[in-house]
């Protein structure tokens, strides 16, 4: 392997190196984890992992060109590198937000396992995004899925965590089987598993369309598109808040990235068919996600159905004009990372401090914790698409991409759904700022890492929408 190969695979090689370093640190007990008390800035395994991953994130922005390895199984270009960088940014924020959770007495002994599982699933997502054939795609998909099941059941002594892990692994296995069956049919009808070969031989024949439906159904599970969304709310509620945010943002973002790559580069010949399919899925996903979100009282279930509705909005960009559609989807996922992690960061901070996760528990929160209330308000406004926060610009470009293809009816339905979503986001804001509560959540001060993660989210929501060069740069790469 020469230097150029290392540059091409720098995300995966550096992440693998960090995983090995952390394993060595765990084996030789380099970092003490059984201390009765630990200061905010103690250099433990969490801070060490954050430092190493920060280096990976920064190195990811070093410019490099196109390339492929292993006979085309692994491919990279500017747009795929950008996708990985977005996933890295989101994972870094989650690491910041997880420090206080990992330093709780019951989790100190398992902090290294948490970080290793988190990095392992991200490694699988990186391989999935850079896959050049269906074998590499499937290996990346499984490497990303299996550690997530362990993370969902991270606290094995709590029934709800174990239930979340069991539900996730069973339904993930089902979706994986459906995906693999679709891949086998694609190979059987085309004689190749390489994306470049399949794109040349794929047609609109009945058996190949059936193979495509099986394959896409498995991916729809990862994105939690209706009717493949049933697992999301239960798993999100049962898993630790930090893992819920990872499932909602990073896992979904990676699935969306490979989803749009495959549609545009492997299945363009049947674009008419999958356009109509995604048109219907977009309406169902937006509408059902919004209607169920209105009924929720648990904040994790609430944000779960919110993320399902957001997936429906993403499909507007997918079926839009290709260049603008790809750019708008990537841009929206970037904004979604900051917006959703901002909301989950506040929920995580309050859950770690008080154990409260229901909407009624947030009544009067502004009286005692005004800064957290403002961060959550900005995040919900961004998710709703309210100007001037970045979420407005993200939805605007998604709607524009669909409108350019003439899907005006879909844009109108999406606008109505955006209005519905504003209603239930305002319910949380009303609880924090208007509703009275004689015993609101007590004032507490977050640690440095949680504050840093939330600050990054706030800056992202405010700056990205007005920094036009970001969207212009993504559009030029598309």
N, C-alpha and C positions, 0 to 999 in steps of 0.2 A: 504494500500500500504506500503510494507516494504522497507528497504534501498536498497535491491537488485533490486526491481522494479524501484526505482528512478534512479539507475545507468543505468539500461537498457534503460530507456526513458529520459535520461538526456538532450539530445538535444532538444526534444520537450517540456519537462517541464520547462527547463530554459528559452527557447525562449518565452513560454507562460507567464512566470513570468515577463520577461522584457516587454512584450506587456502590461501587466496589470500595471506595474510601470509607463510606459510612458503615459498610459491613465489617471492614477491618477495625474501625473504631469501636463497633459494638462487640466484636469478638475479644478484643484486648481491653475492653472496659476503659477506654481512654477518658470518657466523660462520666463523672459520677451522676447517678440519677436517683439515688435513694435519700437525698438530703431532706431534713425535716422542713427547712425553709430555704428559699432561693430568692435572691434579689432580682430586681427587674432587669439588670444588665449582666447577670451572670453568664459567662461564656459556656453555655451548655451545648448539647447536640443540636438543639433547635437553631441557635444563632449560627453555629458552624454550617448547618445545612443552608440557611438563608444566605450566608456569605458566599458559599460555593455556587448556589443557584443564581445569585445575582451576577456572578462572573459569567455563567452560561448565558443568561439573558442578554448581557451587554455584548458578548462575543457573537451572539446571533444576529446582531445588526451590522457586523462586518460585511461589506459588499462582496458578493461572489456571483458568478454567472451560472449558466445552465450546466447540467451534467447528468450522467447516469452511471450506475454500477451494476455488477452481477448480471450482465447481459440484458439490461433494461428493467430488471425487477425493481430497482431503486432509481427514482428520478427526482431531480430537483430543479427549480427555477426560481425566479424572483418572487412570484406570487405564492409558491409553496413555502418559501422561507418566511415571507410575511405572515402567512397563516401560523407557522410554528412560533414566531415571535409573539403573536397575539396570545397564543396558548401559554407561552412562558410568562408573559406579563400577568395574566390571570392567575397562574399557579403561584407566582411570587406573592401576589396580594393575599392569596389564601394561606400561604405559609406565614405571613405576618399576622393574619387573623387567628391562626391556630396556636400561636405560642402560649397564650394564657390557658387554652384548653389542655395542651400537652403538659403544662407545668402544674396542673391540679394533682393532688396527691395520688389519686387513683390511676392517673395516666402517665406518671413520670417513668415507670418501668417499661412502658410500651411506646415511648416517643420515637425511638429509632425505627421500630416496626411501622409506625404510622407514616413516617417520612419515606421509608424505603418503598412501601406500597404506593404512596402518592407518586413518587418518581418513576416507579415501574409502569404504572398505567399511563403516565405521560409519555414514556418511551414508546409504548405501543401505539399511542396516537400519532407520534411523529413518524413512525414507520408506515402507519396507515395513510397519512397525508402524502407521503413520498412514494407510495406504492406505484409500481409500473405494471403489475399484473395482479390477477386475483389471488394468487398464492400469498404474495407479500401483504396484500390487503387483508386477507383472512388471518394471517399470523399476527399482524398488527392489531386487528380487531379483538382477537382473543387475549393478547397480552394486555390490552387496555381494559378488558372486561373483568377478568378473573381477580386482579387486585382490588378492583372497585367493590366486588362482592365482599371481600374480606374487610374493606374499610367501612362498608355499610353496617357490618356486624362487629365493629371494632371493639365495643364493650360487650363481651360475650355473656356477662353476668346480668345484663338487663334484657328482659324479654322483648321489648320493642325493637332493640337493636338486632337481636337474633332473628326476629320475624322479618325485619327489613332485609337482612342479608339473605335469608332463605327465599323470600319472594323475588328478590333481584336475581339470584343465581338460577332459579328455576325458569323464570321468564326470559332471562338472557340466554339460557341454554336452548329454549324453544326458538327464539329469534335467530340464534346462531345456526340451528339446524335448518330453518327455513332459508336463511341466506346461503348456506352451503349447498342446499338442494338446488337453489337457483343458479349458483356457480357451476354445479355439475351439469345442469341442462345447457348453460351457455357454452361450456366446453364441448359437450356432446354435439351441439348444433353448429359450432364454429371451428372446432378442431384446434383451438388455442386458448390459453389463459392470459395472454399478453393484451393489454389494453389497446395498443396500436393495431394489432391484428384483428381483434374483435370489432373495432370501429370500422374496419374495411369490409368485413363479411357479415355483420349483423344486418338483419332485414326485419320487415314487418310481418313475417310469417307467424302463424298461430302459435307454434311451439316456442319460438324465440320470444314472442310477446309474453307467453306464460312464464318463461324463464326470467324475463325482466321483472315481472310482477312479484315472483317469489323473492328475487334478489332485493328489490327495493323495499319489500315488506319488512325484511330484516333490518334494513337501515332506518326505516320509519320508526321502528321500536326505539332505536338509540336517540332519535330526535324527538320522540314522544308525540308523533302525529296521531290524530284521531283516525281510526279506532285502535291504534296501538299504544295508547297512553295510559291504560288502566293501572299499570305498575307504578307510575310516577308519584302519585299523591301518597300512597302507603309507604313507599320506600323513602321518599323525602321526609315524611313525618317521623319515621322510625330511626333514620340514620342520624349520627351527630350533625349539628348544624353546619360545620365546616365541610363535611363530606356532601351534605345536601347542596351546598353552594358549588362544590366541585362538579357534582352530577349535573346541576342546572346550567352551569356556564361552560366549563372546560370540556366535559364529555360531549355535551350537546354541540358546542362550537366545532369540535373536531369532526363529529358526524356530519354536520352541515357542510364543512369544507370538502370532505371527500365526496359527499353527496353531489355537490354542484360540479366538482371536477369530473366525476363519472358521467353525469348527464350531458355535460357539454363536450367531453372529449371521447367518450366510449359509445354513447347512445344517441348521437345527434340525428341519425337517420330516422329514428322514431320520435323525433321531437314533437310532432303533432300529437301523437298518442299520449306521451307523458305530460304534455302541457295540459290537456283536458283532465287527466288524472289528478295533477297537482292543483289545478283550478278548483276541483271539487274538494280535495283534501284541505286546501287553504281555508275555504269557507267553513267546513266542518270544524277544523281545528281552532280557528279564531272564535267561532260562535260558542262551541261547547266549552272551551277553556274559559271564556269570559263568564258564561252562565253558571258554571260550577264554582268559579272563584268568588262570585257574589255571596255564595252560601257558606263560605268557610269562616271559621273562628280561629283555628290554629294557624299561626303565621307561616309555618313551614308548608302546610297544605295550601294555604292561600298563595304563596309564592310559587308552589308547584303548578297550580292551574294557571297562574299568570305566565309562567314560562312556557306552558303548552300553548297559550294564546299567542305569545311572541313567536313561537315556531310557525304558526299560521301566517303571521305577517311576513316572516322571512321568505315564505314560498312565493310571495308577490315578486320579489327580486329574482328568484330562481326562474320563473316562467317569463320574465321580462326580456327586453332586448339584451343579447348575450353580454356585450362588453359592459354596458351600464348595469346590467343585472348582477354580474360577478362582482363588480366594484361596490355596488350598493349592499350586497350581502356581506362582504368582508367588512365594509365600513360599519354596518349595523352590528355585526358580531363584536367588533372592537368596542363600540359604545355600550353594547349589552354587557360586556365584561365589567366595565366600571359601574354601570347602573345596578345590575343585579348583585354584584359583590358588595356594593355600598349598602344595599338593603339587607343582604344576608349578614354583613359585618355587624350591623346594629343589632339584628336579631340574635346573632351569636354572642355578642358582648353582654346583652341583657340575660340571655339564657345561662351563660357561664356564671354570671353574678347571682341571679335570683332563681334560675330554673323556670322562669315564666316565659311562655311561648304563645299564649292566647291573645287575641285582639283586645279583649276587655282589660287585660293586664296593662295595656298601654294607655289606658285612660289617665289623663293628667300627666303624662310623661314629661311634657314641656316644662312643667313647674319645677321638677327636680333635675332633669337631664336635658337642658335646652339644646346643647350641641349635638347630642345623638338624635334628638327629634328633628333638627334641621337637616342633618345628613340623610336621615330616612326620608324626609319630605322631598329633598332634591332627587334622591334615587327613584322614588315613586313617580315624581313628575317626569323624570327622564324616561322611565318605562312606559308612562302614559303618552309620551310624545308631546309634552307641553313646552312651548318656547319660554325662555331662551336656552334651556339645557339641551345637551347634545342629542338626547333621544328624539327630539322633534326633527332634527336634520336627518337622523338615521331613517325614520319612517318616511320622511319626505322623499328621499331618494328611492326607497323601495316602491312607494306609490308611483313615482315618476317612471321607474323602469317598467312597471306593469302598464301604465297609461300609454307609453310609447309603442307597446304592442297592440293597443286598442282594447285592452281589458277594462273598459270604463265601468262596467257593472261590478266587477270585482273590486275596483278601487272604491266605489260607493259603499259596498258592503264592508270593506275594511275600515272606511271612515266611520261608519255606524258602530262597528265593533270597538274602534278606538274611543268613541264616546262612551260606550258601555264600560270599558276598562277604566276610564277616568272616574266613573262613579265609585267603583269599588276601591280604587286607590285612595280616593278622597275619604272613604270610610275610616281608613287607618289614620289619615292626617287629622280628621275630625276627632278621633279618639285621643290623639296626642295633644292637640291644641285647644279643643273646645270642651270635650266631655270632662265632667268633674269626677274627682276620685279622692276620697278622704285618706286613702293609703296607697298613693302611687308608688311606683318602683323607687326605692331610695336612691339618693345621689351616690354615685360611685365614680371613681377615676380609672379609666382604662390604662393598661400598661403602654409603654412606648411603641411596641410593635403593632398593637391594635390601632392606636392613634395614627401611626404611619400608614397602615393599610387603608384606613378610612380617608385620610388626607389625599392619598393617591387617587382614590375613587372620585372624590369631590373635584380635584383638579382635572381629572379626565372628563368628567361630565360637563364641566364648565368650558374647558379650553378646546376640546376636539371639535365641537360644533362650529366654532368660529375660526378655527385654523383650517382655512380652505385648502392649503397646500397638502394636507393629509389625504383628503378625498381625491384631489387632483393627482397625487402620486399613486394612489391605489388604482385610479382609472387608467393612468398611463401604463401600468404594469399588466392590466387585464387584456 
